[in-house]
Amino acid sequence: MTKLLHVRLRPAVLVPLGLFALALLLRVIGANWHGTHFDEDIGGPARLLSGDFYPRTFYYPPLLTYLVAIAYVPLYGLGRLLGWWHSTASFRAAYFDQPVSFYVTARVVVALCSASAAPIAWALARQVGLSGRAALLAGLAAAVLPGAVYWSHIAKSDSGIGPAFLLVGLCTLRLLDRPSSLWRAVQVGVAAAVAVSFKQSAVFFLAPVLALFVLWSMRAPGRRRIFAGSWIVALLAAAVAGAILNIGILLDPKPFIEAQVVQSQMSYRAASLDVRIGTWISQLLSDATGLPLVTLLGAAALWVLGIACGGPRIRLLLTICAIGWVTGTIVICSITGSRQPSQLWLPYLVLGFVAAAIGAGLLTDARERPLRLVGYAGFCLLFASSIIRIAPILTQATAPAIGAPVAAIVRSDLPPGARLVSNVDLTGYLPLSPQSQILTRVRHERLAARYGIHLPPQDRPFAGTPGGYTVVDYPWVIGGLEKYSGDEVKVVIPYAWPIQPEEWQLDHWLAQDFHVFVIGGVSDFVNDPVPAYRAFFRALDRCPRIATVPAARPLFGEQDTGIYRCAGLNQAGIRGGSTF
């Protein structure tokens, strides 16, 4: 028994477990940040458990949907133990009435995927020959990367790509050590399939990286046949694993294909080279995902020093990864132009941060004291920058949401039954009338009829508090589609509606008895490049402002919020209908 415990608790087990635990802790603090992100999907996993393998939107591969669906099973068991629900029926009711636990579960799944980068980075550092101390520091660097901590609070698949990149590198190096091992070849294929199944853009990095590894392995004449067989096995494993992880797409590829057409229009932004580069740099420096400029430059220098000073194995890994990093960056910039959401670069920051940490670890293992000092200075830079960036992320994640003070002002100024347009989520802060959901559904049905497409059925009867406030969101357009009219959109799919110009007229809302607008960020929107947006918010900004609530959590989508009361058509007593 003592011998068994000794085997299980040896450093090779304890160190990666400790790194994973630290990384996970940082990523789950504030997982319930009292809000939601518009890209978070808790409905797909729920429908999957009911037997629906066909997600309604297929912008990305469904791996995260499957993982979250699996996590709902222990959530159900935990809820039964704690008395949150007493049957599958009450579990389903909780999904609609109190969905917080489902959002938190999805974020914990993402945090688990993201936290795996720390032990994988440690294993990768050990695989290339770094000492235990240097590998530990590399793992710690992956654990505290600020962008990874931030995006673990939002249930999006981007957080899984970076760790998958690292896993592909680790498995490939292991295969190069023993090319005759079919199991290691299978691991390479599965790791690559996992990366692409999180998000299809992973192929922009993996394709050049794996191609270069294949070419390098074929340099040894006596082992070409062995390597060729191993790469074929890896390819077959990737195909099989990819089919399993994307079974929903294979069963019905049409929604995925249509979503990719929509995504191609959403993502593309024609822009000059300087605009593309400027946008890319600004995202690498962003508070949510990026790092300070001095840290980015220091990390790049450590990566280069790792290539220059490392042995054959480290040079091979860091050089090929650098080529893949540059290739993927160029391809993505060429596709997206000026529209580059910050999470798009998260996998590349994870990879670059770990590459820099491996370079720093290599220097700390050097015999020459000056090199060791440079290595430790590099780690100090990485850790100091991370701590400085993580502090506001976790502070804001645990701070009260802006919905509470906004709702307090609404309650004090408006009676129940009032109708509001709001881009601040007031669910849980105000008693909402069923009319809030009805109006939104009516709008979707109207637009579905306009474009001749089938709208998925309503999940459940409309709920709410009779006589409560009627609150609807303004008719935002999925980012990237706002520049297209209905005739210009190649494919229209449910809920990804083209911009409706008539809805961006203030009188459209006044005619329906919406006089109060709760809008964050009006000062930015008045200069929006989209003419319809700009005109609407300039008209709104001329209305009397009841109050302004400052944003305490800008990292989580909050903006200084104005509450406006507008007069117009309804002053003459015109009562609006329910057309929305």
C-alpha positions as CSV (number, residue, x, y, z in Angstrom):
1,M,0.0,0.0,0.0
2,T,2.8,2.4,0.9
3,K,4.5,1.6,-2.4
4,L,1.3,2.2,-4.3
5,L,0.8,5.6,-2.7
6,H,4.4,6.5,-3.4
7,V,3.9,5.7,-7.1
8,R,0.7,7.7,-7.2
9,L,2.1,10.7,-5.4
10,R,5.4,11.1,-7.1
11,P,6.2,14.6,-8.5
12,A,5.3,13.5,-12.1
13,V,1.7,13.2,-10.8
14,L,1.5,15.9,-8.1
15,V,3.1,18.7,-10.2
16,P,0.7,18.6,-13.2
17,L,-2.3,18.1,-10.8
18,G,-1.2,21.1,-8.8
19,L,-0.8,23.2,-11.9
20,F,-4.2,22.2,-13.1
21,A,-5.8,22.9,-9.8
22,L,-4.3,26.4,-9.7
23,A,-5.2,27.2,-13.2
24,L,-8.8,25.9,-12.6
25,L,-9.2,28.0,-9.5
26,L,-8.3,31.2,-11.3
27,R,-10.7,30.4,-14.0
28,V,-13.7,29.5,-11.9
29,I,-13.6,32.5,-9.5
30,G,-16.5,34.6,-10.5
31,A,-17.9,32.0,-12.9
32,N,-21.4,33.3,-11.9
33,W,-20.7,36.9,-12.8
34,H,-24.4,37.8,-12.9
35,G,-24.7,38.2,-16.6
36,T,-24.5,36.3,-19.9
37,H,-22.6,36.7,-23.1
38,F,-24.6,36.6,-26.3
39,D,-22.4,33.8,-27.7
40,E,-23.0,31.5,-24.8
41,D,-25.3,28.6,-25.7
42,I,-26.9,26.5,-22.9
43,G,-29.8,25.5,-25.2
44,G,-27.9,23.3,-27.5
45,P,-26.6,21.0,-24.8
46,A,-30.1,20.8,-23.3
47,R,-31.6,19.8,-26.6
48,L,-28.9,17.2,-27.1
49,L,-29.9,15.5,-23.9
50,S,-33.4,15.3,-25.2
51,G,-32.2,13.5,-28.3
52,D,-31.7,16.4,-30.7
53,F,-28.3,16.1,-32.4
54,Y,-29.0,19.0,-34.7
55,P,-28.1,22.3,-33.1
56,R,-30.1,25.2,-34.4
57,T,-26.9,27.2,-35.1
58,F,-23.8,25.7,-36.4
59,Y,-21.3,28.5,-36.6
60,Y,-18.7,26.3,-34.9
61,P,-18.2,22.6,-34.6
62,P,-20.3,21.0,-31.8
63,L,-17.6,19.6,-29.5
64,L,-18.2,22.2,-26.7
65,T,-22.0,21.5,-27.0
66,Y,-21.3,17.8,-26.4
67,L,-19.0,18.5,-23.5
68,V,-21.5,20.8,-21.8
69,A,-24.3,18.3,-22.4
70,I,-22.2,15.6,-20.6
71,A,-21.6,18.1,-17.7
72,Y,-25.4,18.6,-17.3
73,V,-25.6,15.0,-16.1
74,P,-23.5,15.5,-12.9
75,L,-25.3,18.9,-12.5
76,Y,-28.6,17.0,-12.3
77,G,-27.2,14.6,-9.8
78,L,-25.7,17.4,-7.7
79,G,-29.0,19.3,-7.8
80,R,-30.9,16.3,-6.6
81,L,-28.5,15.9,-3.6
82,L,-28.7,19.6,-2.7
83,G,-32.5,19.8,-3.2
84,W,-32.4,22.2,-6.2
85,W,-34.8,19.9,-8.1
86,H,-36.5,16.7,-7.3
87,S,-37.2,15.3,-10.8
88,T,-36.3,15.6,-14.4
89,A,-39.4,17.8,-14.8
90,S,-38.2,20.3,-12.2
91,F,-34.7,20.1,-13.6
92,R,-36.1,21.2,-17.0
93,A,-38.2,23.9,-15.3
94,A,-35.1,25.2,-13.6
95,Y,-33.4,25.5,-17.0
96,F,-36.0,28.0,-18.0
97,D,-36.8,29.7,-14.7
98,Q,-33.3,29.8,-13.1
99,P,-30.7,29.1,-15.8
100,V,-27.8,30.4,-13.8
101,S,-26.6,27.0,-12.8
102,F,-26.6,25.9,-16.5
103,Y,-24.5,28.9,-17.5
104,V,-22.1,28.3,-14.7
105,T,-21.8,24.6,-15.6
106,A,-21.0,25.6,-19.2
107,R,-18.3,28.0,-18.0
108,V,-16.8,25.4,-15.7
109,V,-16.5,23.1,-18.7
110,V,-14.7,25.8,-20.6
111,A,-12.5,26.5,-17.5
112,L,-11.5,22.8,-17.3
113,C,-10.5,22.8,-21.0
114,S,-8.6,26.1,-20.6
115,A,-6.9,24.9,-17.3
116,S,-5.5,21.9,-19.1
117,A,-3.0,24.1,-20.8
118,A,-0.9,24.3,-17.5
119,P,-0.2,20.6,-17.1
120,I,0.2,20.2,-20.9
121,A,2.8,23.0,-20.9
122,W,4.6,21.3,-18.1
123,A,4.7,18.0,-19.9
124,L,5.8,19.7,-23.1
125,A,8.6,21.5,-21.3
126,R,9.7,18.1,-19.8
127,Q,9.5,16.5,-23.2
128,V,11.9,18.9,-24.8
129,G,14.4,18.3,-21.9
130,L,13.9,21.2,-19.5
131,S,14.6,20.6,-15.8
132,G,11.7,20.0,-13.4
133,R,12.1,23.6,-12.0
134,A,12.0,25.2,-15.5
135,A,9.0,23.0,-16.5
136,L,7.2,24.0,-13.4
137,L,7.7,27.7,-14.2
138,A,6.5,27.1,-17.8
139,G,3.3,25.4,-16.4
140,L,2.7,28.3,-14.0
141,A,3.0,30.7,-16.9
142,A,0.3,28.8,-18.8
143,A,-1.8,28.8,-15.6
144,V,-1.8,32.5,-15.1
145,L,-2.2,33.8,-18.7
146,P,-4.8,36.6,-18.3
147,G,-6.6,36.1,-21.5
148,A,-7.2,32.5,-20.7
149,V,-8.5,33.4,-17.3
150,Y,-10.9,36.0,-18.7
151,W,-12.3,33.9,-21.5
152,S,-12.9,31.0,-19.2
153,H,-15.7,33.1,-17.7
154,I,-17.5,33.0,-21.0
155,A,-18.7,29.6,-22.4
156,K,-17.1,29.8,-25.9
157,S,-15.0,27.2,-27.6
158,D,-12.0,29.5,-28.2
159,S,-10.6,28.6,-24.8
160,G,-10.1,24.9,-25.8
161,I,-8.1,25.6,-28.9
162,G,-4.8,26.8,-27.3
163,P,-4.5,23.7,-25.0
164,A,-5.3,21.5,-28.0
165,F,-2.5,23.2,-29.9
166,L,-0.1,22.4,-27.1
167,L,-1.4,18.8,-27.0
168,V,-0.7,18.4,-30.7
169,G,2.9,19.5,-30.2
170,L,3.4,17.2,-27.2
171,C,1.9,14.2,-29.0
172,T,3.9,14.9,-32.1
173,L,7.2,15.1,-30.2
174,R,6.4,11.8,-28.5
175,L,5.7,10.2,-31.9
176,L,9.0,11.5,-33.3
177,D,10.7,9.7,-30.4
178,R,9.0,6.4,-31.2
179,P,7.6,6.4,-34.7
180,S,6.8,2.7,-34.6
181,S,4.2,3.3,-31.9
182,L,0.8,3.2,-33.4
183,W,-0.7,4.4,-30.1
184,R,1.3,7.6,-30.3
185,A,0.3,8.1,-33.9
186,V,-3.3,7.8,-32.8
187,Q,-2.8,10.4,-30.1
188,V,-1.5,12.9,-32.7
189,G,-4.6,12.4,-34.8
190,V,-7.0,12.6,-32.0
191,A,-5.4,15.8,-30.6
192,A,-5.6,17.4,-34.0
193,A,-9.2,16.4,-34.3
194,V,-10.0,17.9,-30.9
195,A,-8.5,21.2,-31.9
196,V,-10.4,21.5,-35.1
197,S,-13.6,20.3,-33.4
198,F,-13.4,23.2,-31.0
199,K,-13.2,25.7,-33.9
200,Q,-12.5,25.1,-37.6
201,S,-10.0,28.0,-37.8
202,A,-7.6,25.8,-35.8
203,V,-6.7,24.3,-39.2
204,F,-4.8,27.5,-40.1
205,F,-2.2,26.7,-37.5
206,L,-2.3,22.9,-37.6
207,A,-2.0,22.4,-41.3
208,P,1.4,24.1,-41.7
209,V,2.7,22.7,-38.4
210,L,1.9,19.1,-39.1
211,A,3.0,19.4,-42.7
212,L,6.4,20.7,-41.5
213,F,6.7,17.9,-38.9
214,V,6.0,15.3,-41.6
215,L,8.6,16.8,-43.9
216,W,11.2,16.9,-41.1
217,S,10.5,13.3,-40.2
218,M,11.1,12.2,-43.8
219,R,14.7,13.4,-43.7
220,A,15.9,10.2,-42.2
221,P,16.2,7.7,-45.2
222,G,16.2,4.6,-43.0
223,R,13.0,5.5,-41.2
224,R,10.8,7.0,-43.9
225,R,8.6,4.0,-44.3
226,I,8.0,3.8,-40.5
227,F,7.2,7.5,-40.3
228,A,5.0,7.3,-43.4
229,G,3.0,4.5,-41.8
230,S,2.7,6.5,-38.5
231,W,1.4,9.6,-40.3
232,I,-1.1,7.5,-42.2
233,V,-2.4,6.1,-38.9
234,A,-2.5,9.6,-37.4
235,L,-4.5,10.8,-40.4
236,L,-7.0,7.9,-40.1
237,A,-7.3,8.5,-36.4
238,A,-8.0,12.2,-37.0
239,A,-10.7,11.3,-39.5
240,V,-12.4,8.8,-37.2
241,A,-12.1,11.1,-34.1
242,G,-13.3,14.1,-36.1
243,A,-16.3,12.1,-37.4
244,I,-17.3,11.1,-33.8
245,L,-16.7,14.6,-32.4
246,N,-18.8,16.2,-35.2
247,I,-21.5,13.6,-35.6
248,G,-24.2,16.3,-35.6
249,I,-22.7,17.9,-38.7
250,L,-22.4,14.5,-40.5
251,L,-26.0,13.7,-39.7
252,D,-27.2,16.9,-41.2
253,P,-24.5,19.1,-42.9
254,K,-26.9,21.7,-44.3
255,P,-27.2,23.9,-41.2
256,F,-23.4,23.9,-40.8
257,I,-22.9,24.8,-44.4
258,E,-25.5,27.6,-44.3
259,A,-23.9,28.9,-41.0
260,Q,-20.5,29.0,-42.7
261,V,-21.9,31.1,-45.5
262,V,-23.3,33.6,-42.9
263,Q,-20.1,33.5,-41.0
264,S,-18.1,34.3,-44.1
265,Q,-20.1,37.5,-44.5
266,M,-19.9,38.3,-40.8
267,S,-16.2,37.8,-40.6
268,Y,-14.9,39.5,-43.7
269,R,-14.0,43.1,-43.5
270,A,-12.2,44.7,-46.4
271,A,-9.3,46.8,-45.0
272,S,-5.9,48.1,-45.9
273,L,-2.8,46.4,-44.6
274,D,-2.1,49.1,-42.0
275,V,-5.7,48.8,-40.7
276,R,-5.4,45.0,-40.5
277,I,-2.1,45.2,-38.6
278,G,-3.4,48.0,-36.4
279,T,-6.5,46.0,-35.4
280,W,-4.4,42.9,-34.8
281,I,-2.0,44.8,-32.5
282,S,-4.9,46.5,-30.6
283,Q,-6.4,43.1,-29.9
284,L,-3.1,41.7,-28.7
285,L,-2.9,44.6,-26.3
286,S,-6.6,44.5,-25.2
287,D,-7.5,44.3,-21.5
288,A,-9.6,41.2,-22.0
289,T,-7.3,39.0,-24.0
290,G,-4.0,40.7,-24.5
291,L,-0.9,41.7,-22.7
292,P,1.1,44.9,-22.3
293,L,3.4,45.8,-25.2
294,V,6.6,45.3,-23.2
295,T,5.4,41.8,-22.3
296,L,4.6,40.9,-25.9
297,L,8.0,42.1,-27.0
298,G,9.7,40.3,-24.1
299,A,7.8,37.1,-24.9
300,A,8.8,37.3,-28.6
301,A,12.5,37.8,-27.5
302,L,12.3,34.7,-25.3
303,W,10.8,32.7,-28.1
304,V,13.7,33.7,-30.4
305,L,16.3,33.1,-27.7
306,G,14.8,29.6,-27.2
307,I,15.3,28.9,-30.9
308,A,18.8,30.4,-30.9
309,C,20.1,28.7,-27.7
310,G,18.2,25.5,-27.6
311,G,19.1,22.0,-28.6
312,P,17.8,20.3,-31.7
313,R,14.5,19.3,-30.1
314,I,13.6,22.7,-28.7
315,R,14.7,24.4,-31.9
316,L,12.5,22.1,-33.9
317,L,9.4,22.6,-31.8
318,L,9.8,26.4,-31.4
319,T,10.7,27.0,-35.0
320,I,7.8,25.0,-36.5
321,C,5.4,26.5,-34.0
322,A,6.6,30.0,-34.9
323,I,6.0,29.3,-38.6
324,G,2.5,28.0,-37.8
325,W,1.9,31.0,-35.6
326,V,2.8,33.4,-38.3
327,T,0.9,31.5,-41.0
328,G,-2.2,31.3,-39.0
329,T,-2.0,35.0,-38.1
330,I,-1.6,36.0,-41.7
331,V,-4.5,33.9,-42.9
332,I,-6.9,35.1,-40.2
333,C,-5.9,38.7,-40.7
334,S,-6.5,38.3,-44.5
335,I,-9.9,36.8,-43.9
336,T,-11.2,39.1,-41.1
337,G,-9.6,42.4,-42.1
338,S,-10.7,45.0,-39.5
339,R,-13.1,42.7,-37.7
340,Q,-11.0,40.7,-35.3
341,P,-12.7,39.8,-32.0
342,S,-10.2,39.5,-29.3
343,Q,-11.0,35.9,-28.5
344,L,-9.8,35.0,-32.1
345,W,-6.2,35.5,-30.9
346,L,-6.5,33.7,-27.6
347,P,-5.2,30.3,-28.9
348,Y,-2.2,32.1,-30.4
349,L,-1.5,34.0,-27.2
350,V,-1.6,30.7,-25.2
351,L,0.8,29.1,-27.7
352,G,3.1,32.2,-27.7
353,F,3.1,32.5,-23.9
354,V,4.1,28.9,-23.5
355,A,6.7,29.1,-26.2
356,A,8.2,32.2,-24.4
357,A,8.1,30.3,-21.1
358,I,9.9,27.3,-22.6
359,G,12.5,29.8,-24.0
360,A,12.8,31.3,-20.5
361,G,13.0,27.9,-18.9
362,L,15.8,26.9,-21.3
363,L,17.8,30.0,-20.2
364,T,17.3,29.3,-16.5
365,D,18.8,25.8,-17.1
366,A,21.9,27.3,-18.8
367,R,25.3,27.0,-17.3
368,E,26.2,30.6,-17.9
369,R,25.0,32.9,-15.1
370,P,24.0,35.8,-17.5
371,L,21.7,33.5,-19.4
372,R,20.1,32.3,-16.2
373,L,19.5,35.8,-15.1
374,V,17.9,36.6,-18.4
375,G,15.7,33.5,-18.1
376,Y,14.5,34.4,-14.6
377,A,14.0,38.0,-15.6
378,G,11.8,36.7,-18.4
379,F,9.7,34.7,-16.0
380,C,9.4,37.7,-13.7
381,L,8.1,39.8,-16.7
382,L,5.5,37.1,-17.6
383,F,4.3,36.6,-14.1
384,A,4.2,40.3,-13.1
385,S,2.2,41.2,-16.3
386,S,-0.2,38.3,-15.7
387,I,-0.9,39.2,-12.1
388,I,-1.5,42.9,-13.0
389,R,-4.0,41.9,-15.7
390,I,-5.7,39.1,-13.7
391,A,-6.5,41.3,-10.7
392,P,-9.1,43.5,-12.5
393,I,-10.6,40.5,-14.3
394,L,-11.4,38.6,-11.1
395,T,-12.4,41.8,-9.3
396,Q,-14.9,42.7,-12.0
397,A,-16.1,39.1,-12.3
398,T,-17.1,39.1,-8.6
399,A,-18.5,42.7,-8.6
400,P,-22.3,43.4,-8.6
401,A,-23.8,43.7,-12.0
402,I,-25.1,47.0,-13.4
403,G,-28.6,45.6,-13.6
404,A,-29.3,46.1,-9.9
405,P,-28.8,49.9,-9.8
406,V,-30.5,50.4,-13.2
407,A,-33.5,48.4,-12.0
408,A,-33.7,50.5,-8.8
409,I,-33.9,53.7,-10.9
410,V,-36.6,52.2,-13.2
411,R,-38.7,51.0,-10.2
412,S,-38.5,54.5,-8.6
413,D,-39.4,56.4,-11.8
414,L,-41.7,54.0,-13.7
415,P,-44.7,52.0,-12.5
416,P,-45.1,48.3,-13.3
417,G,-46.6,47.9,-16.8
418,A,-44.2,50.4,-18.4
419,R,-42.6,49.5,-21.7
420,L,-38.8,49.8,-22.0
421,V,-36.2,49.2,-24.7
422,S,-33.0,48.0,-22.9
423,N,-29.6,46.6,-23.8
424,V,-29.0,45.9,-20.1
425,D,-30.2,42.5,-18.9
426,L,-32.8,43.3,-16.3
427,T,-33.9,39.7,-15.8
428,G,-34.1,38.9,-12.1
429,Y,-34.0,42.6,-11.2
430,L,-37.5,43.6,-12.4
431,P,-40.8,41.7,-12.6
432,L,-41.1,41.1,-16.3
433,S,-44.4,40.7,-18.1
434,P,-44.9,37.7,-20.5
435,Q,-45.3,40.4,-23.1
436,S,-41.6,40.8,-23.1
437,Q,-41.1,37.3,-24.5
438,I,-44.2,37.5,-26.7
439,L,-43.0,40.6,-28.5
440,T,-39.6,39.1,-29.2
441,R,-41.1,35.9,-30.5
442,V,-43.6,37.9,-32.7
443,R,-40.6,39.8,-34.2
444,H,-38.7,36.6,-35.0
445,E,-41.9,35.0,-36.6
446,R,-42.4,38.2,-38.7
447,L,-38.8,38.1,-40.0
448,A,-38.9,34.4,-40.6
449,A,-42.0,34.9,-42.8
450,R,-40.3,37.8,-44.6
451,Y,-37.3,35.7,-45.6
452,G,-39.3,32.5,-46.1
453,I,-37.4,30.3,-43.6
454,H,-38.6,27.9,-40.9
455,L,-38.3,29.2,-37.3
456,P,-37.7,26.6,-34.6
457,P,-40.7,26.2,-32.3
458,Q,-40.9,28.0,-28.9
459,D,-39.2,25.9,-26.2
460,R,-41.8,26.5,-23.6
461,P,-44.9,28.6,-22.9
462,F,-44.3,32.3,-22.3
463,A,-43.6,33.0,-18.7
464,G,-43.4,36.2,-16.6
465,T,-45.3,38.3,-14.1
466,P,-48.7,39.6,-15.3
467,G,-48.7,43.4,-15.0
468,G,-44.9,43.5,-14.8
469,Y,-42.6,45.6,-16.9
470,T,-42.4,45.0,-20.6
471,V,-38.7,45.0,-21.5
472,V,-37.3,44.2,-25.0
473,D,-33.8,44.5,-26.4
474,Y,-33.2,46.8,-29.2
475,P,-32.9,44.9,-32.5
476,W,-29.2,44.3,-32.5
477,V,-27.7,42.5,-35.5
478,I,-25.1,39.8,-35.1
479,G,-21.7,41.5,-35.4
480,G,-20.6,41.6,-39.0
481,L,-24.1,41.5,-40.7
482,E,-25.0,45.1,-39.9
483,K,-23.4,46.3,-43.1
484,Y,-25.6,44.2,-45.3
485,S,-29.2,44.7,-46.4
486,G,-31.6,41.8,-46.7
487,D,-30.9,41.5,-50.4
488,E,-27.2,41.4,-49.9
489,V,-27.1,38.6,-47.4
490,K,-26.3,35.3,-49.1
491,V,-28.1,33.0,-46.7
492,V,-30.5,34.0,-43.9
493,I,-30.8,31.6,-41.0
494,P,-33.0,31.9,-37.9
495,Y,-32.0,34.7,-35.4
496,A,-29.2,35.9,-37.7
497,W,-31.4,38.5,-39.3
498,P,-30.1,41.3,-41.6
499,I,-30.5,44.8,-40.3
500,Q,-34.0,46.1,-40.5
501,P,-33.8,49.9,-41.2
502,E,-37.3,50.6,-40.0
503,E,-36.5,49.2,-36.6
504,W,-33.7,51.8,-36.2
505,Q,-36.1,54.7,-36.3
506,L,-37.0,56.2,-32.9
507,D,-40.6,56.8,-34.0
508,H,-40.9,53.0,-34.7
509,W,-40.7,52.5,-30.9
510,L,-42.6,55.5,-29.9
511,A,-45.5,54.3,-32.0
512,Q,-45.6,51.1,-29.9
513,D,-45.6,53.0,-26.6
514,F,-41.9,52.5,-25.9
515,H,-40.9,55.8,-24.4
516,V,-38.1,54.7,-22.0
517,F,-34.7,53.5,-23.3
518,V,-32.1,52.0,-21.1
519,I,-29.0,52.0,-23.2
520,G,-25.3,51.5,-22.4
521,G,-22.6,53.1,-24.5
522,V,-24.7,55.8,-26.3
523,S,-21.7,58.1,-26.3
524,D,-19.9,55.5,-28.5
525,F,-22.8,54.6,-30.7
526,V,-23.5,58.2,-31.8
527,N,-20.3,57.9,-33.9
528,D,-21.0,54.4,-35.1
529,P,-19.9,53.8,-38.7
530,V,-23.2,52.1,-39.5
531,P,-25.6,54.9,-40.7
532,A,-28.7,53.4,-39.2
533,Y,-27.1,52.9,-35.8
534,R,-25.6,56.4,-35.8
535,A,-28.9,58.1,-36.7
536,F,-30.9,56.2,-34.1
537,F,-28.5,56.9,-31.2
538,R,-28.1,60.5,-32.1
539,A,-31.9,60.9,-32.0
540,L,-32.0,59.0,-28.7
541,D,-29.2,61.2,-27.3
542,R,-31.4,64.3,-27.8
543,C,-34.1,62.8,-25.4
544,P,-34.0,63.8,-21.8
545,R,-31.8,61.6,-19.7
546,I,-33.4,60.5,-16.4
547,A,-30.2,59.1,-15.0
548,T,-26.8,57.7,-15.8
549,V,-25.4,54.6,-14.1
550,P,-21.6,54.3,-14.4
551,A,-20.2,50.9,-15.5
552,A,-18.2,49.0,-12.9
553,R,-17.4,46.0,-15.1
554,P,-16.4,47.1,-18.6
555,L,-14.6,43.8,-19.1
556,F,-17.9,42.0,-18.9
557,G,-19.7,44.1,-21.4
558,E,-21.0,46.9,-19.2
559,Q,-20.9,50.5,-20.3
560,D,-22.0,53.7,-18.8
561,T,-25.7,53.4,-19.1
562,G,-28.2,56.2,-19.7
563,I,-31.9,56.0,-19.0
564,Y,-33.8,58.2,-21.5
565,R,-37.4,59.2,-21.6
566,C,-38.4,60.1,-25.2
567,A,-41.6,61.9,-26.3
568,G,-43.1,61.8,-29.7
569,L,-45.9,60.1,-31.5
570,N,-47.5,58.6,-28.4
571,Q,-47.9,62.0,-26.8
572,A,-51.0,62.2,-29.0
573,G,-52.4,59.1,-27.3
574,I,-51.4,56.6,-30.0
575,R,-51.2,53.2,-28.4
576,G,-48.7,50.8,-29.9
577,G,-49.5,47.2,-30.9
578,S,-47.3,44.2,-30.6
579,T,-45.5,44.3,-33.9
580,F,-42.1,45.1,-32.5
